[in-house]
Amino acid sequence: MIVRPRVAVALIVAVFGIGFALGGFLQPSVLAQSGARVYELRTYTAPDGKLKDLDARFRDHTLKLFTKHGMTNVGYFHPQDAPNSQNTLIYVLAHKNRDEAKKSWAAFGADPEWVKVRTESEASGRLTTQVVSVFMDPVDYSPMK
């Protein structure tokens, strides 16, 4: 049973709620400039046994490359409950706006370092079977507006 929409909604609430409740865990630039930003919720499904490899690629390379290309890393998560806990990575990025997001993703995808990292990390098979992206704006009553 796949419950991705519910997981996504729960994680959106968790990402923003926990960040504000605990304070200081979201990057100051996200909080200070959130009104002019758009947020992107991304959910990656990994093939069986590949989630640790996907995590390693993000940990060791991808976050730095996102920053290089103008994306702000907000948070990265694994669902707590099976089966998604064994194959799902969910994260939130912030972008200046949708046009900048498109430019950042294009530059990231063409970056020779990313091409090399992706090729090497997928030598024994792809690390994702599904990628879902949702662009979001804070609502008028959101602390991030």
N, C-alpha and C positions, 0 to 999 in steps of 0.2 A: 504494500500500500504506500503510495507516494503522496505526501501532504505538503508539497512545496509551497503553495500559496499561503497556507497557515504558518508554515515555518518562516516564510519571508516576512509576513506581517509581524509575527512574534519577534523576529530579529530586528526589524526596524524599531519597534518599541524598545527593545532591550538596548540596542546600540545608543539611541539618543537618550533614553531614560537613565540608564546606568551612567553614561558619560556626564550628564548634568547632575545627577544625584551625588556621585562621588567627586565630581569636580576635577579639573586639571588633566584628565586622561585624554581628552580630545585636544588636538593641536590648537594652540591659541589662534593661529591664522584661520582655522575653520570657524571658531566661535566669533572672532572679531569681524569677519567678512561674510558671514553666512547669508545675509540678506541679498547679496549680489551673486550668490553661488547656486549651482544646481548640484544635486547629489545623485550618485549612481549606485544602486544596489545590484551587485553581481553575485550570481549563484553558479558554482561550478560543480558538476557531478563527475567524479573520477571512476575509472574502471576498477573492478575488484582488485584490492591490493596496491593501488597506485596513489592513495591519498597522501601517504608520507612523502612520496616523491614529489607530488604537487606542492605540498607544504615546503619542502626543501627548496624547490625552485623559487617560490615566492620569498621565502626567508633569505636566501642567498643572493638573489638577483632581481626579481621582479619589482619589489618595493622601491629599490634604488632607481630602477629604470622608469617607473611611474613618476617619481619625483623629478628625475632628469627631464621628463617630457611635460612638466607642468601640472601633473595630477597630484592632489593631496590625499594621502593615505589616512582614512578616518578610523577604520577598525576591521579586524579579520576574525572570523568565528567558525567554529564547528558546532553543528546542532548537538544537543545533549542526548537525544533519543535515537535509538536504532529504528530503521536502518540507515537514516541519513547521517548519523554520527560516524558511520564507517566509510562514507564516500562523498561527503559534501563539504565544500568550502564556500563560505559566504563572506562578502566584504563590501565595504562602502568607501567610495571615492568622492571627493569634492572637486568640482571644476568651476572655472570662472563663469561659464555659460555653456549652452549646448554646442555652439560653434567651436569654442575652444576645446571642448571634449572631443569633438570629431577630429580636430587638428592634432590633438595630443595622441589619440588612438592611432591615427595614421602615421605619425612620427614614430611612435613606439613600435608599431608593426614593421616599419622599414628599418629600424635601428639594427645595424650589423651585429651589435652585441646581443640583442634580443634574438635575432635569427640564429646565432651561434648557440646560445643557451637553450633555446627551444629545441633545436636539432639534436644537441647532445643529450638533453634530458628525455627526449622521446626516442632514443636509439632502440629501446626495447618495446616501443609502443606508445601511443598517445596517452597523455595524462588526463584528458577530459573527454567525456562522451556527450556532455551537454553544457552549454553556457547560456545563461539567461541574464539579460540586462534590463533594469528598470530605472529610468530617470525620474527624479522626484524633486518637488519643491516643498519647503516647509509650509505648513498651513498657517493662517493668520494668528492662531493661538499657540503655535509652537514656540518654545523658548529659543529656537534657532532662527526665527524669522528675521 
